[in-house]
């Protein structure tokens, strides 16, 4: 699942994105240069050259930390923080390519 940040989208879309995967591995939320936000399975490692192809990316959410999966999807506070971070950083970056979500 992915969200096109150039179209209308809501907290419900972010919730659905987070709930579209299980918390059984490491994940990272990435936004490509065309504005598509998607979760990337970090069992397929990336490097700095890959990161440069992205508009922005969030910290890696490690397995078992409840940043993805059904628990994350139902956490209105977490969904709200991620939604706000996406809005703050697309189309213009607020503070750089790396986006951190404090809990």
Protein Blocks (a to p, Z undefined) as FASTA:
>chain_A
ZZdfkbccdfklmmmmmmmpcckbccdddddfkopacdddfklccdfklmmmpmbdcddd
dehklpgcjklmmmmklmmmmmmmmmmmocbdfkbjbdcddZZ
